[in-house]
Amino acid sequence: MITLSDTSLDDLVGLSHKIGAADMDCAILGEGNSSADLGDGTFAVKGSGCCLGTMGPEHFVRLYREPIVALLEQDIPLDALQEHYRAALVDRHQLRRPSVETVFHAMALSLPDVSYVAHTHPTAVNALTCAPEWRALLAGRLCPDEAVVLGPDSVFVPYVDPGITLARCIRDEIDAYRVRWGSSPKVVYLQNHGLIALGGSATEAFNITVMAVKAARMRLGCLQAGGINPLPEAVVAHLLGRSDEHYRIQQLAAS
């Protein structure tokens, strides 16, 4: 069993409790999953069927990251994934199954500046990801704080089955984002599915989640008021280039 001797795991448990709290409306029952890089080539990911709001250290599964990332290049049926997950377990006596989404967690944790991943299904966000024009509704930034916390743009992934297929689609869209923007994204929107927050710290992953939820609520309000009016891209670029905003980004992620 993983213990809380690792600060990163301690932070992961705390992050999971916060994003799984009932008043957050981000995940109920066994929805969503979370993970953290443990700094030694391994990572911890939520066990399948566990509840984020009540996670303990015993509900996480520790795996070697590279063998899981390598699965992206293999054609493995969904039903056979757990066999490959078991081969990558740090503790071969572990009985708990890791989340079916383990592949995209391993891939995301291999990105520069990403140490924590929080995947949730917020009601406000999914009210938009399930809409016909979901990309257009979620595109852009409505206000300075959304730009500061979520970055210049988002990643959008069309609906596909969970598992390796979804992980590949996320990887490809993140690669395209990195080519365009020169950095890793902060937020990924999954059509008819939910939200992924990519943080350098547990605090940043939480901040991304709550800001994405607020941004979704703002958009729903804008639609009722006549339409969505995002900031021009040039304004967003100006905001993100300001030294005071760079300082605020660092402070928010570390607080």
C-alpha positions in Angstrom: 0.0 0.0 0.0 1.2 3.5 -0.8 1.7 5.6 2.3 1.5 9.3 2.9 5.3 9.6 3.4 5.5 11.2 0.0 4.5 14.9 0.0 3.3 14.6 -3.5 0.9 11.8 -2.5 -0.3 13.8 0.5 -1.0 16.7 -1.8 -2.8 14.3 -4.3 -5.1 13.1 -1.5 -5.9 16.7 -0.6 -6.5 17.6 -4.2 -8.8 14.7 -4.7 -10.9 15.6 -1.6 -11.3 19.2 -2.8 -12.4 18.4 -6.4 -14.6 15.6 -5.1 -16.4 17.7 -2.5 -20.2 17.8 -2.9 -20.3 21.6 -3.0 -17.9 21.6 -6.0 -20.3 19.7 -8.2 -17.4 18.3 -10.2 -17.8 14.6 -9.5 -20.2 12.2 -7.8 -20.0 8.5 -7.0 -17.0 7.1 -8.8 -16.7 9.9 -11.4 -13.4 11.5 -12.3 -9.8 10.5 -11.5 -6.6 12.1 -10.3 -2.9 11.4 -10.4 0.5 12.7 -9.4 4.1 12.2 -10.5 6.0 10.7 -7.5 9.4 11.9 -8.8 11.1 8.5 -9.2 9.7 7.3 -12.5 6.5 6.2 -10.9 3.1 7.8 -10.5 0.0 7.4 -8.3 -3.4 7.2 -10.0 -6.9 6.8 -8.5 -8.2 3.3 -8.2 -11.2 2.4 -10.4 -14.6 2.9 -8.7 -13.2 5.0 -5.8 -14.8 8.3 -4.9 -12.6 11.4 -5.2 -14.1 13.1 -2.1 -13.3 10.2 0.2 -10.0 9.0 -1.2 -7.3 7.7 1.2 -3.8 6.5 0.3 -5.1 3.0 0.0 -7.3 4.0 -2.9 -4.4 5.0 -5.1 -2.4 2.6 -7.3 1.4 3.2 -8.0 2.8 2.3 -11.4 5.9 2.7 -13.4 5.2 5.5 -15.9 7.2 4.6 -19.0 5.6 1.1 -19.6 2.2 2.8 -19.4 3.2 5.6 -21.8 4.5 2.9 -24.2 1.0 1.5 -24.5 0.1 4.5 -26.6 1.9 2.9 -29.5 0.2 -0.5 -29.1 -3.3 -1.7 -30.3 -4.7 -3.2 -27.1 -8.4 -3.9 -26.6 -10.0 -2.1 -23.7 -10.7 -5.4 -21.9 -7.0 -6.3 -22.0 -5.7 -3.0 -20.6 -5.8 -4.2 -17.0 -3.4 -7.0 -17.7 -0.9 -4.4 -19.0 -1.5 -2.2 -16.0 -0.8 -5.0 -13.7 2.6 -5.6 -15.4 3.5 -2.0 -14.6 2.6 -2.1 -10.9 5.2 -1.2 -8.4 3.6 -3.5 -5.8 2.8 -6.7 -7.6 0.5 -7.7 -4.6 -1.7 -4.7 -5.2 -5.3 -5.9 -5.8 -6.9 -2.6 -6.6 -7.4 -1.8 -10.3 -6.1 1.5 -11.6 -8.5 3.8 -13.4 -9.2 2.9 -17.0 -7.9 6.4 -17.9 -4.4 5.5 -16.5 -2.8 5.8 -20.0 -3.7 9.5 -20.4 -2.6 10.2 -16.9 0.9 8.7 -17.5 1.1 10.6 -20.8 0.1 13.9 -19.2 2.5 13.5 -16.3 5.4 13.2 -18.9 4.7 16.7 -20.1 7.0 19.5 -19.0 5.7 21.4 -15.9 2.9 18.9 -15.3 3.1 17.0 -12.0 -0.7 16.7 -11.1 -3.7 15.7 -13.2 -7.3 16.3 -12.1 -10.0 14.9 -14.3 -13.6 15.8 -13.4 -17.1 15.9 -14.8 -18.4 19.3 -13.6 -22.1 19.9 -14.3 -21.5 23.4 -15.6 -18.7 22.3 -17.9 -20.6 19.4 -19.3 -23.6 21.6 -19.9 -21.4 23.1 -22.6 -19.3 20.0 -23.7 -22.7 18.3 -24.5 -24.0 21.2 -26.6 -23.9 21.1 -30.4 -21.4 24.0 -30.7 -19.3 23.0 -27.7 -15.9 24.1 -29.1 -17.2 27.6 -30.0 -18.9 27.9 -26.6 -15.7 27.1 -24.7 -13.2 28.8 -26.9 -11.3 31.9 -26.0 -11.1 33.8 -22.7 -13.8 36.0 -21.2 -11.8 37.9 -18.6 -8.2 38.4 -17.4 -8.4 35.8 -14.6 -9.5 33.1 -16.9 -6.5 33.8 -19.2 -4.1 34.0 -16.2 -5.2 30.6 -14.8 -6.2 28.7 -17.9 -3.6 30.0 -20.3 -4.1 31.5 -23.8 -6.3 28.7 -25.1 -7.8 25.3 -24.4 -7.4 21.8 -25.9 -10.6 20.3 -27.3 -11.0 16.5 -27.8 -13.9 15.0 -29.6 -15.7 12.1 -27.9 -14.1 8.7 -28.2 -14.2 5.7 -25.9 -12.0 5.8 -22.7 -8.7 4.0 -22.8 -5.9 4.1 -25.3 -8.0 5.6 -28.1 -8.9 8.6 -25.9 -5.3 8.9 -24.6 -4.0 9.1 -28.2 -6.5 11.8 -29.1 -5.5 13.8 -26.0 -1.8 13.4 -26.9 -2.3 14.5 -30.5 -4.3 17.6 -29.5 -1.8 18.5 -26.8 1.1 18.1 -29.3 -0.7 20.5 -31.7 -1.3 23.0 -28.9 2.4 22.9 -27.9 3.4 23.5 -31.6 1.1 26.6 -31.7 1.8 28.0 -28.2 5.2 26.7 -27.3 4.0 25.4 -23.9 1.9 22.7 -22.4 -1.9 23.5 -22.0 -3.6 24.0 -18.6 -7.0 22.7 -19.5 -8.4 20.0 -21.8 -12.2 19.8 -22.6 -13.5 16.4 -23.6 -16.7 16.4 -25.7 -19.7 14.8 -23.8 -17.3 13.8 -21.1 -15.6 16.5 -18.9 -12.5 18.4 -18.0 -8.8 17.7 -17.5 -6.7 20.1 -15.4 -2.9 19.9 -15.9 -0.9 21.5 -13.0 2.6 21.8 -11.9 1.3 21.6 -8.3 -1.8 20.2 -6.6 -2.8 23.8 -5.9 -2.5 24.7 -9.6 -4.6 21.7 -10.7 -7.3 22.7 -8.3 -7.1 26.4 -9.4 -7.5 25.3 -13.0 -10.5 23.2 -12.2 -12.4 25.9 -10.2 -11.6 28.5 -12.8 -12.8 26.3 -15.6 -16.0 25.7 -13.7 -16.5 29.5 -13.2 -15.8 30.1 -16.8 -18.4 27.6 -17.8 -21.0 29.2 -15.5 -20.1 32.6 -17.0 -20.7 31.3 -20.5 -24.0 29.9 -19.5 -25.0 33.2 -18.1 -23.7 35.0 -21.2 -25.9 32.8 -23.4 -28.9 33.8 -21.3 -28.0 37.5 -21.7 -27.6 37.5 -25.4 -24.3 35.8 -26.4 -20.7 35.1 -25.5 -18.2 38.0 -26.1 -14.6 36.7 -25.5 -11.6 38.9 -25.2 -9.7 39.5 -28.5 -6.6 37.2 -28.8 -4.4 40.3 -28.8 -5.7 41.4 -25.5 -5.1 37.9 -24.0 -1.6 37.9 -25.4 -1.0 41.3 -23.8 -2.3 40.1 -20.5 -0.1 37.0 -20.5 2.9 39.0 -21.4 2.7 41.4 -18.5 5.3 40.9 -15.7 2.7 41.5 -13.0 0.5 38.7 -14.4 3.5 36.3 -14.6 4.1 37.0 -10.9 0.5 36.4 -10.1 0.5 33.1 -12.0 3.5 31.9 -9.9 1.9 33.0 -6.7 -1.5 31.4 -7.4 0.1 28.1 -8.4 2.2 28.0 -5.2 -0.3 29.2 -2.7 
